[in-house]
Structure formats: C-alpha cells, structure tokens
C-alpha cells in the first residue's frame, strides 16, 4: 500500500461480493485501496464455492428435468448420458472466467490485490501472511472486514471421511453417488439435493424442524415440498441425526424421529445446516471491535464497528447471509468512509432459493406480520390461472402480496414457481419506492408472461382480477 498522504488508505479483508464491491467503489472514489484474500483472484466463496458453481449445476439439473418432462408433451430425448468430468470442466470454466475478470478489474482500477491472510496488529496496522511466503505489514486509515462465512458443523457428528461432504465438497462433483442423505432442509441442502437427484442419485433429506425452509413462507414452501417430494427418495421432517459411522459399504446414519429410531446406510452424507461467520484469527482482540457469542461482528447502521476506523460487512455481520446484501453494505461502508451521510437501511432484501420451483420473497412476510400482530391483507394469485404458466406445464406456482389495508401500500411479496428469482425484483423496487397496490395493478404487464401474476395479484386485492373471481371490495 502506498504512503500517499493525499489519498485515504483503505484495507479490505476478504474479496467476496461484499469485499470486492467495496474495494472497487472505493477505488472509483479515489481511495488508495488494498484488497486481501487467500484466493488468486477476487470472488470469495460465492464465485469459487457457492452461488456461481451451484447455479451451473442447477442449470444442468434443470435441463435434465425439462427433458424428462417434455415426454408428457410428445417430445422424447431418451436417457441422458452424464459425464461428470465434463460437467466439472464447464463449472470450472465459468468460475475461472468470472474470477479472472474480477482480477482484471482490480488491475484496471489500480486496486492493490494481495493474496494472503490478514490479521490486525492494532486498529490501523495489518500483518498479511502472503500465499507466496513471507509477510507484509500494512497501515491504513480505515479497514473493512468482509471475511464471509464457512459451512457449519454439527457438534458431535464430525467424522473424518471422504463420504461426508459439506457444501463446498459437494460442489466439486467428484462422482455421482448411488445414494445421498442431505442433513438439513435449508436452501443449500435442497439446491444441492435436487442437483444430485437429477444426476441420478437417490436423495433423502432429513430436517429437524417440521418444515423444509423453516424461515420461508408456508404457502410457498408447501408447493415446493410437493414437487421436491415426488423427485426425492424421502423427506424426513422433525428428525435428528444421532450418529454417523463409516463402514465398507457407506455411512451408517442413526436417525431419531416421531416414529422412533432407525439406521440407514448411504453412500454419501451432505451436512448442510447453515453457515458460521469467519471472525476468528483476524486479530480483532487487538482492536475495540466487538464479536457476539455466535461469532458475528457488531456493527451499526453505517456498517461501523466499535472501533471507529474499522467497518464490517456481509456474512460476518449476520443474517441474511446473501451476496447482494454484502455488496450493498460494502458500498455503504465506503461512502461513510469518504464522508457521506448514508446508512444501510433497506426496506426489502430479496431472498431466492434456486430449487425447482424457485422460491423468492422480499419485505414483510405473512408469518412476520402475524408474529408482530400487524394487520395486513394478503392477495394470492394462483398460477393455475396464468396462461404463461400453463404453456410451461408449470401451473402449480403462486404469487402473493402482503398489503397494508389502510394505506394499500405494498409491504411484502412472495413467489414460488419457475423464474421466481427474476420476478422478485419488481417487488423490491415497489417496496423501496412505497408503491401502492393500485400502482402495480395499473402498470401494464406484457402478456403472456409470468410477470403478469404480480399485476393480477394486485387485481385480486381489489376484487377485479380478470382470471380469478373475488368479490369486489366496497
């Protein structure tokens, strides 16, 4: 890092979507930026072992599923021949292109990228252990901690075996096992479970709670559960894993549920029970930065920690652990550093589960409204009434709006169905701009599209949906 006193010096620790977004924005604003990460290029878990490689595999799985479903419409492709090594090569090609592109953007923006691991010596001094050997001491006016998270482990169930995978190992696609038990019915477990199922693995899911995706809207999850259940070997809710033991023919898994205890033997086990923040071994104890009992770094609405010169963003500061949330936090932190009066106060952060069907939501959910005793009106538009959904053979979807009954302002949106992740952005924009149900209803949506379901859900609220009969509001 240069000693140019005319340029404020910023160190960003972690080059995931939050870290590199912060570094690039800071460089664009004229700061002298050093970006530190263990990988050869920016990208973080999202690009190397998360969002991007998983979406490559999910697309492969969707192509296979679409080919199977096409038989119902009179088009038969025959049984697919799956070549894992070529799928891996395609996945790696995508990752390399994106991370390599970020490396080029680093150079174009004159961001000093250092491959290594950083620790705080004090609030303004970092020691970086370089990947190439040796160490470097850096001083900075400000620092942003963007170190992300890692797969969580289940206490007492950790065994050393190549047959027990976390999400990163599962994405490597070393082979296609005959059977796989997914421990955890959250979004990561379901996404990877559906990938392996489409590739020919017999997949079962075990979840300790009474529902898949326990924090998601029940209306949406119900539709996903029905479709996923028809493709997986089994879904075991309210069931815990009591033990794992490797043997010659696989992993013996002990299960305890409502119907008692039993053992199953599977070729692979995927542990997918959430993620843990990477806040350890950063030297934060040498600063005034506070860390919670769960390992999350405490920050205020400007992403500033208790140490005035140090900021933190992304997974390391807590839920929701989403790449797009981290990116926006990164830009907020940088703008605070350069003296702007800003805060990270979004009204709606979209969440997407890239299963088939996709689930997406933003803003206030019906469950949250109930828990907070908030009076809302819920408008549902079933995709069985959507012409476009019918043409896709996917009429099991649903679009729902959460609306304030007095102001008629949109408070939340939830969608389940193909492309839900693309459709949810309209809800985010509407909530952030304070749109009313009438604004959505009167905005002309193209026909025939799935986006029409958003407009028609607003029409349902007023009792004037063309394709769903509801009594007219007075």
VOSEVO-338841 format. One record per residue (C-alpha): x, y, z; residue number from 1; chain. Coordinates in nm, 2 decimals. Each point is the difference from the previous one (the first is absolute). Layout:
residues N
       u       v       w  kese  nugu
       X       Y       Z   NUM     A
...
end
This chain:
residues 474
       u       v       w  kese  nugu
    0.00    0.00    0.00     1     A
    0.14    0.34   -0.09     2     A
    0.07    0.27    0.25     3     A
   -0.16    0.27   -0.20     4     A
   -0.15    0.23    0.26     5     A
   -0.22    0.17   -0.26     6     A
   -0.20   -0.32   -0.03     7     A
   -0.18   -0.16    0.29     8     A
    0.13   -0.36    0.04     9     A
   -0.26   -0.28    0.02    10     A
    0.06   -0.37    0.07    11     A
   -0.27   -0.24   -0.09    12     A
    0.04   -0.35    0.15    13     A
   -0.19   -0.26   -0.20    14     A
   -0.07    0.02   -0.38    15     A
   -0.35   -0.15   -0.02    16     A
   -0.30    0.20   -0.15    17     A
    0.01    0.23    0.30    18     A
    0.37    0.05    0.01    19     A
    0.07    0.05   -0.37    20     A
   -0.31    0.23   -0.04    21     A
    0.13    0.21    0.28    22     A
    0.36    0.01   -0.13    23     A
   -0.11    0.09   -0.36    24     A
   -0.24    0.27    0.12    25     A
    0.27    0.14    0.23    26     A
    0.25    0.01   -0.29    27     A
   -0.25    0.17   -0.22    28     A
   -0.04    0.27    0.27    29     A
    0.38    0.06    0.01    30     A
    0.11   -0.20    0.30    31     A
    0.33   -0.19    0.02    32     A
   -0.13   -0.36    0.03    33     A
    0.15   -0.33    0.10    34     A
   -0.21   -0.31   -0.04    35     A
    0.11   -0.31    0.19    36     A
   -0.12   -0.36   -0.06    37     A
    0.14   -0.35    0.00    38     A
   -0.11   -0.07   -0.36    39     A
    0.19    0.09   -0.31    40     A
   -0.28    0.24   -0.11    41     A
   -0.30    0.17    0.16    42     A
   -0.33   -0.19    0.02    43     A
   -0.01   -0.16    0.34    44     A
   -0.22   -0.29    0.09    45     A
   -0.28    0.12   -0.22    46     A
    0.20   -0.03   -0.32    47     A
    0.24   -0.28    0.09    48     A
   -0.21   -0.24    0.22    49     A
   -0.36    0.14    0.02    50     A
   -0.24    0.21   -0.20    51     A
    0.15   -0.04   -0.34    52     A
    0.12   -0.37   -0.01    53     A
   -0.33   -0.11    0.16    54     A
   -0.20    0.19   -0.27    55     A
    0.20   -0.17   -0.27    56     A
   -0.09   -0.34    0.14    57     A
   -0.36    0.11    0.06    58     A
   -0.03    0.10   -0.37    59     A
    0.13   -0.35   -0.10    60     A
   -0.26   -0.16    0.23    61     A
   -0.27    0.22   -0.15    62     A
    0.09   -0.10   -0.36    63     A
   -0.03   -0.37    0.11    64     A
   -0.33    0.06    0.17    65     A
   -0.14    0.19   -0.29    66     A
    0.10   -0.28   -0.24    67     A
   -0.19   -0.25    0.22    68     A
   -0.31    0.21    0.03    69     A
    0.00    0.06   -0.38    70     A
   -0.11   -0.36   -0.04    71     A
   -0.35    0.11    0.12    72     A
   -0.02    0.24   -0.29    73     A
    0.10   -0.26   -0.26    74     A
    0.38    0.08   -0.02    75     A
    0.24   -0.28    0.11    76     A
    0.38    0.04    0.03    77     A
    0.07   -0.33    0.15    78     A
    0.21   -0.06    0.31    79     A
    0.28    0.26    0.04    80     A
    0.36   -0.11    0.01    81     A
    0.16    0.20    0.28    82     A
    0.38    0.06   -0.01    83     A
    0.10    0.14    0.35    84     A
    0.34    0.10   -0.11    85     A
   -0.14    0.22   -0.29    86     A
   -0.25    0.15    0.24    87     A
    0.28    0.08    0.24    88     A
    0.20    0.15   -0.28    89     A
   -0.29    0.22   -0.11    90     A
   -0.06    0.11    0.36    91     A
    0.37    0.08    0.05    92     A
    0.01    0.19   -0.33    93     A
   -0.28    0.23    0.11    94     A
    0.17    0.06    0.34    95     A
    0.33    0.07   -0.16    96     A
   -0.15    0.25   -0.25    97     A
   -0.18    0.20    0.27    98     A
    0.28    0.00    0.26    99     A
    0.26    0.08   -0.27   100     A
   -0.22    0.29   -0.12   101     A
    0.00    0.14    0.36   102     A
    0.37   -0.03    0.01   103     A
    0.02    0.21   -0.32   104     A
   -0.24    0.26    0.15   105     A
    0.23    0.02    0.30   106     A
    0.29    0.09   -0.22   107     A
   -0.20    0.24   -0.21   108     A
   -0.11    0.18    0.32   109     A
    0.36   -0.01    0.14   110     A
   -0.12   -0.19    0.31   111     A
    0.30   -0.17    0.17   112     A
   -0.11   -0.36    0.03   113     A
    0.20   -0.21    0.25   114     A
   -0.05   -0.37    0.01   115     A
    0.03   -0.10    0.37   116     A
   -0.16    0.02    0.34   117     A
   -0.01    0.31    0.21   118     A
   -0.01    0.06    0.38   119     A
   -0.04    0.32    0.19   120     A
    0.31    0.10    0.20   121     A
   -0.20    0.31    0.11   122     A
   -0.28    0.21   -0.13   123     A
    0.21    0.14   -0.29   124     A
    0.26   -0.27   -0.06   125     A
   -0.04   -0.33   -0.17   126     A
    0.25   -0.29   -0.04   127     A
   -0.06   -0.20   -0.32   128     A
    0.14   -0.35   -0.03   129     A
    0.04   -0.03   -0.37   130     A
   -0.09   -0.31   -0.20   131     A
    0.34    0.02   -0.17   132     A
    0.18    0.00    0.33   133     A
    0.11    0.27    0.24   134     A
   -0.21    0.27    0.16   135     A
   -0.07    0.37   -0.06   136     A
   -0.10    0.27    0.24   137     A
   -0.26    0.25   -0.12   138     A
   -0.14    0.31    0.15   139     A
   -0.34    0.14   -0.09   140     A
   -0.22    0.29    0.10   141     A
   -0.30   -0.24   -0.01   142     A
   -0.07   -0.37   -0.05   143     A
   -0.30   -0.20   -0.11   144     A
   -0.04   -0.35    0.13   145     A
   -0.17   -0.21   -0.27   146     A
    0.12   -0.35    0.09   147     A
   -0.33   -0.18   -0.06   148     A
   -0.10   -0.34    0.15   149     A
    0.06   -0.37   -0.03   150     A
   -0.22   -0.31    0.02   151     A
   -0.12   -0.07    0.36   152     A
    0.07   -0.34    0.16   153     A
   -0.22   -0.20    0.23   154     A
    0.16   -0.04    0.34   155     A
    0.07   -0.37    0.07   156     A
   -0.06   -0.11   -0.36   157     A
    0.33    0.09   -0.15   158     A
    0.18   -0.30   -0.15   159     A
    0.30   -0.01   -0.23   160     A
   -0.13   -0.16   -0.32   161     A
    0.00    0.08   -0.36   162     A
   -0.36   -0.13    0.00   163     A
   -0.12    0.29    0.23   164     A
   -0.02    0.33   -0.20   165     A
   -0.06    0.36    0.07   166     A
   -0.15    0.23   -0.27   167     A
    0.35    0.08   -0.14   168     A
    0.09   -0.36   -0.04   169     A
   -0.34   -0.08   -0.15   170     A
    0.05    0.27   -0.27   171     A
    0.33   -0.17   -0.11   172     A
   -0.22   -0.28   -0.15   173     A
    0.28   -0.26    0.05   174     A
   -0.25   -0.27   -0.11   175     A
   -0.37   -0.08   -0.01   176     A
   -0.08   -0.22    0.31   177     A
   -0.27   -0.26   -0.01   178     A
   -0.16    0.15    0.32   179     A
    0.03    0.33    0.19   180     A
   -0.14    0.11    0.33   181     A
   -0.03    0.38    0.04   182     A
    0.00    0.11    0.36   183     A
   -0.18    0.33    0.01   184     A
   -0.31    0.11   -0.20   185     A
    0.12    0.36   -0.06   186     A
    0.07    0.16   -0.33   187     A
    0.35   -0.14   -0.05   188     A
   -0.09   -0.35    0.08   189     A
   -0.31    0.01   -0.22   190     A
    0.19    0.16   -0.29   191     A
    0.28   -0.26    0.01   192     A
   -0.24   -0.28    0.07   193     A
   -0.21    0.07   -0.31   194     A
    0.32    0.02   -0.21   195     A
    0.12   -0.34    0.11   196     A
   -0.35   -0.14   -0.04   197     A
   -0.02    0.12   -0.36   198     A
    0.34   -0.16   -0.07   199     A
   -0.13   -0.34    0.11   200     A
    0.07   -0.02    0.37   201     A
   -0.26   -0.12    0.24   202     A
   -0.03    0.29    0.24   203     A
   -0.17    0.03    0.34   204     A
   -0.03    0.31    0.22   205     A
   -0.01    0.01    0.38   206     A
   -0.11    0.32    0.17   207     A
   -0.03    0.05    0.38   208     A
   -0.29    0.26   -0.04   209     A
   -0.35   -0.08   -0.11   210     A
    0.04    0.16   -0.34   211     A
    0.25    0.04   -0.28   212     A
    0.14    0.35   -0.02   213     A
   -0.13    0.08    0.36   214     A
    0.04    0.37   -0.04   215     A
   -0.17    0.03   -0.34   216     A
   -0.37    0.07   -0.06   217     A
   -0.21   -0.32    0.06   218     A
   -0.22    0.06   -0.31   219     A
    0.31    0.00   -0.22   220     A
    0.17   -0.29    0.17   221     A
   -0.31   -0.22   -0.03   222     A
    0.02    0.02   -0.38   223     A
    0.38   -0.07    0.00   224     A
   -0.04   -0.29    0.24   225     A
   -0.25   -0.17   -0.22   226     A
    0.21    0.02   -0.31   227     A
    0.33   -0.09    0.17   228     A
   -0.16   -0.29    0.19   229     A
   -0.09   -0.16   -0.34   230     A
    0.36    0.01   -0.11   231     A
    0.19   -0.10    0.32   232     A
    0.01   -0.33    0.17   233     A
   -0.14    0.14    0.33   234     A
   -0.04    0.31    0.21   235     A
    0.03   -0.06    0.37   236     A
   -0.13    0.29    0.21   237     A
    0.03    0.04    0.38   238     A
    0.29   -0.24   -0.02   239     A
    0.35    0.02    0.15   240     A
    0.32   -0.17   -0.09   241     A
    0.13   -0.19    0.30   242     A
    0.33   -0.13   -0.14   243     A
    0.22   -0.06   -0.31   244     A
    0.22   -0.31   -0.04   245     A
    0.20   -0.09   -0.30   246     A
    0.00   -0.36   -0.12   247     A
    0.11   -0.19   -0.31   248     A
   -0.32    0.06   -0.20   249     A
   -0.06    0.36    0.11   250     A
   -0.11    0.21    0.30   251     A
   -0.23   -0.14    0.26   252     A
   -0.22    0.29    0.11   253     A
   -0.20   -0.01    0.33   254     A
   -0.34    0.18   -0.02   255     A
   -0.25    0.09    0.26   256     A
   -0.34    0.12   -0.09   257     A
   -0.37    0.00    0.10   258     A
   -0.03   -0.37   -0.10   259     A
    0.31   -0.10    0.21   260     A
    0.36   -0.08   -0.08   261     A
    0.16   -0.17   -0.30   262     A
    0.32   -0.04   -0.19   263     A
    0.05    0.06   -0.38   264     A
    0.30   -0.07   -0.21   265     A
    0.09    0.25   -0.28   266     A
    0.30    0.04   -0.23   267     A
    0.04    0.38    0.09   268     A
   -0.12    0.24    0.26   269     A
   -0.03    0.37   -0.06   270     A
    0.01    0.22    0.31   271     A
   -0.19    0.32   -0.07   272     A
   -0.11    0.16    0.32   273     A
    0.08    0.37   -0.06   274     A
    0.32    0.21    0.00   275     A
    0.24    0.13    0.26   276     A
    0.16    0.35   -0.02   277     A
    0.37    0.02   -0.06   278     A
    0.09    0.24    0.28   279     A
    0.27   -0.20    0.17   280     A
    0.37    0.04   -0.05   281     A
   -0.03    0.35   -0.12   282     A
    0.17    0.17    0.30   283     A
   -0.33    0.18    0.09   284     A
    0.10   -0.04    0.36   285     A
    0.27    0.26   -0.07   286     A
   -0.27    0.25   -0.08   287     A
   -0.32    0.12    0.16   288     A
   -0.21   -0.20   -0.25   289     A
   -0.27   -0.20    0.18   290     A
   -0.11   -0.35   -0.10   291     A
   -0.32   -0.17    0.12   292     A
   -0.02   -0.35    0.16   293     A
   -0.08   -0.14   -0.34   294     A
    0.31    0.16   -0.16   295     A
   -0.17    0.28   -0.18   296     A
    0.17    0.34   -0.01   297     A
   -0.22    0.28    0.15   298     A
   -0.06    0.30   -0.23   299     A
   -0.23    0.30   -0.01   300     A
   -0.22    0.12   -0.28   301     A
    0.30    0.14   -0.18   302     A
    0.18   -0.34    0.02   303     A
    0.25    0.15    0.25   304     A
    0.13   -0.21    0.29   305     A
    0.08    0.12    0.35   306     A
    0.34    0.08   -0.14   307     A
   -0.07    0.33   -0.19   308     A
    0.25   -0.08   -0.28   309     A
   -0.12   -0.36   -0.06   310     A
   -0.31   -0.09   -0.19   311     A
   -0.15   -0.35   -0.06   312     A
   -0.24   -0.13   -0.27   313     A
   -0.16   -0.32   -0.13   314     A
   -0.03   -0.34    0.16   315     A
    0.24    0.09    0.28   316     A
   -0.25    0.26    0.14   317     A
   -0.31   -0.23   -0.01   318     A
   -0.32   -0.10   -0.18   319     A
   -0.10    0.01   -0.26   320     A
    0.31   -0.16   -0.14   321     A
   -0.05    0.10   -0.36   322     A
    0.26    0.12   -0.26   323     A
   -0.22    0.29   -0.12   324     A
   -0.05    0.13    0.36   325     A
    0.38   -0.01    0.05   326     A
    0.06    0.20   -0.32   327     A
   -0.23    0.28    0.11   328     A
    0.14    0.00    0.35   329     A
    0.35    0.04   -0.16   330     A
   -0.10    0.30   -0.20   331     A
   -0.17    0.15    0.31   332     A
    0.32   -0.04    0.21   333     A
    0.22    0.16   -0.27   334     A
   -0.24    0.30   -0.03   335     A
    0.01    0.05    0.38   336     A
    0.38   -0.02   -0.01   337     A
    0.01    0.28   -0.26   338     A
   -0.22    0.22    0.21   339     A
   -0.35   -0.05   -0.14   340     A
   -0.30   -0.01    0.23   341     A
   -0.14   -0.35   -0.09   342     A
   -0.12   -0.31    0.18   343     A
   -0.09   -0.35   -0.10   344     A
   -0.38    0.00    0.06   345     A
   -0.17   -0.20   -0.28   346     A
   -0.37   -0.06    0.02   347     A
    0.03   -0.32   -0.20   348     A
    0.29   -0.24   -0.05   349     A
   -0.10   -0.27   -0.25   350     A
    0.07   -0.37    0.08   351     A
   -0.01   -0.27   -0.27   352     A
    0.01   -0.38    0.03   353     A
    0.11   -0.14   -0.33   354     A
   -0.18   -0.33    0.02   355     A
   -0.26   -0.12   -0.25   356     A
   -0.23    0.18    0.05   357     A
    0.19    0.31    0.11   358     A
   -0.12    0.18    0.32   359     A
    0.06    0.37    0.04   360     A
   -0.12    0.26    0.25   361     A
    0.07    0.35    0.12   362     A
   -0.13    0.25    0.26   363     A
   -0.26   -0.11    0.26   364     A
   -0.12   -0.36   -0.01   365     A
   -0.34   -0.12    0.12   366     A
    0.16   -0.19    0.28   367     A
    0.19    0.31    0.12   368     A
   -0.31    0.21   -0.01   369     A
   -0.18   -0.26    0.21   370     A
    0.29   -0.02    0.25   371     A
    0.00    0.38    0.04   372     A
   -0.38    0.02    0.01   373     A
    0.00    0.23   -0.30   374     A
   -0.33    0.03   -0.19   375     A
    0.06   -0.08   -0.37   376     A
   -0.19   -0.12   -0.30   377     A
    0.13   -0.29   -0.20   378     A
   -0.07   -0.02   -0.38   379     A
    0.08   -0.33   -0.17   380     A
    0.00   -0.07   -0.37   381     A
    0.03   -0.38   -0.08   382     A
    0.20   -0.08   -0.31   383     A
   -0.27   -0.24   -0.10   384     A
   -0.17    0.31   -0.13   385     A
    0.31    0.12   -0.19   386     A
    0.00   -0.07   -0.38   387     A
    0.38    0.01   -0.01   388     A
    0.04   -0.24    0.29   389     A
   -0.23   -0.24   -0.18   390     A
    0.21    0.01   -0.32   391     A
    0.30   -0.09    0.21   392     A
   -0.18   -0.29    0.16   393     A
    0.06    0.17    0.34   394     A
   -0.33    0.11    0.13   395     A
    0.08   -0.09    0.37   396     A
    0.16    0.34    0.07   397     A
   -0.13    0.29    0.22   398     A
    0.05    0.37    0.02   399     A
   -0.10    0.17    0.33   400     A
    0.00    0.36    0.11   401     A
    0.00    0.13    0.36   402     A
   -0.18    0.33    0.00   403     A
   -0.08    0.26    0.27   404     A
   -0.38    0.01    0.01   405     A
   -0.02    0.37    0.09   406     A
    0.26    0.16   -0.22   407     A
   -0.01   -0.28   -0.26   408     A
    0.38    0.02   -0.01   409     A
    0.19   -0.32   -0.11   410     A
    0.19   -0.14    0.30   411     A
    0.12   -0.33   -0.13   412     A
   -0.01   -0.25   -0.29   413     A
    0.05   -0.37   -0.03   414     A
    0.02   -0.22   -0.31   415     A
    0.04   -0.37   -0.07   416     A
    0.05   -0.13   -0.35   417     A
    0.24    0.00   -0.29   418     A
    0.19    0.33   -0.02   419     A
   -0.11    0.12    0.34   420     A
    0.35    0.14    0.06   421     A
   -0.03    0.23   -0.31   422     A
   -0.35    0.11    0.09   423     A
    0.06    0.11    0.36   424     A
    0.20    0.31   -0.10   425     A
   -0.33    0.17   -0.09   426     A
   -0.11   -0.05    0.36   427     A
    0.32    0.14    0.14   428     A
   -0.02    0.31   -0.22   429     A
   -0.37    0.05    0.09   430     A
    0.06   -0.03    0.37   431     A
    0.30    0.23    0.00   432     A
   -0.20    0.27   -0.20   433     A
   -0.30   -0.03    0.22   434     A
   -0.22   -0.13   -0.28   435     A
   -0.37   -0.06    0.06   436     A
   -0.20   -0.30   -0.11   437     A
   -0.16    0.22   -0.25   438     A
    0.34    0.10   -0.15   439     A
    0.07   -0.37   -0.07   440     A
   -0.35   -0.07   -0.13   441     A
    0.00    0.30   -0.24   442     A
    0.35   -0.08   -0.13   443     A
   -0.05   -0.18   -0.33   444     A
    0.19   -0.33    0.00   445     A
    0.07   -0.19   -0.32   446     A
   -0.22   -0.30   -0.10   447     A
    0.05   -0.29    0.02   448     A
    0.28    0.01    0.27   449     A
    0.04   -0.11    0.35   450     A
    0.05    0.36    0.10   451     A
   -0.37    0.04   -0.05   452     A
   -0.06   -0.20    0.31   453     A
    0.13    0.30    0.20   454     A
   -0.24    0.24   -0.16   455     A
   -0.29   -0.25    0.04   456     A
    0.08   -0.06    0.36   457     A
   -0.05    0.38    0.05   458     A
   -0.32   -0.03   -0.19   459     A
   -0.11   -0.28    0.24   460     A
    0.05    0.24    0.29   461     A
   -0.26    0.24   -0.17   462     A
   -0.23   -0.29   -0.10   463     A
    0.04    0.07   -0.37   464     A
    0.24   -0.27   -0.12   465     A
   -0.10   -0.10   -0.35   466     A
    0.10   -0.37    0.05   467     A
   -0.09   -0.05    0.37   468     A
   -0.34    0.08    0.14   469     A
   -0.01    0.18    0.33   470     A
   -0.28    0.21    0.13   471     A
    0.05    0.37   -0.07   472     A
    0.12    0.22    0.29   473     A
   -0.24    0.26    0.11   474     A
end
